Amino acid sequence: MTPEEIEKYVDAAAAAVALPIAPAHRPGVLHYFALAASMADLVNAQALTPEDEPAPVFLPVSPPEA
């Protein structure tokens, strides 16, 4: 995504959920959204085959008690 597309997306998403973004926080929000978008590009670049299936059930593991 280009910086302009990121700004438009962040503005639209924030408006859709009525989330105000303080002017002082806007640069950080845009930076971290761009970072997340770049991570998504890496994941989406991986080719999947018919044998690649999602796990049927996610079972989280509780941390051991201290």
N, C-alpha and C positions, 0 to 999 in steps of 0.2 A: 504494500500500500504506500502511496505517496504521502508526504506530510499533510498535504491538503485534504486527501481522502480520510486520513486519520482524524484530522480536526473535524471534518464534517460528520464522520461516524460518531465520534465521541459526543459532539454537540447533539446529534439526533438521539443517540441512546440515552443521554442524560435527560433530555427533554421528555422522552417517552416514559421514563419512570419518575419524572418530577424530582430529579436529583440535582440540586444546585452544586456547581463547582466554583469554589472561591477563586478569584483571580490569582491569588498567590499560589494556589494548588494546581492550577491549569497546566503549567509546564511539566510538572511531575506526572500528572495524569496522562498527558500526551506521550511523555517519554516511556512510561511503563506500558501503555497500550501498544506503542510501536514495538517494544521489546516482546510483548506477548504475541503480536502479529508475526514477528520474525520467527518465533518458536513454532507457531502454527504452520508457517511455510515449510519449516524443516520436517515436521510430521507429515504434512500433506505431500511432500516430495517423495516419500517412501512408497514404492510400488507394492501393492497387495496382490496376493494370488488367491485362487479359490480355497486353498488350504488354510489361509489366515482367517481364523474365526475368533470372535470375541469370547472371553470366558463366559460360561453360562451363568455363573453366580460369583459375586464378589463377597468374600468372607474376610472381613478385617480381623487382624490379630490384636488382641489387647496387650498393652505393654505389661511386662512382669511387675508384680507388686514389690515395692521396696521394703 
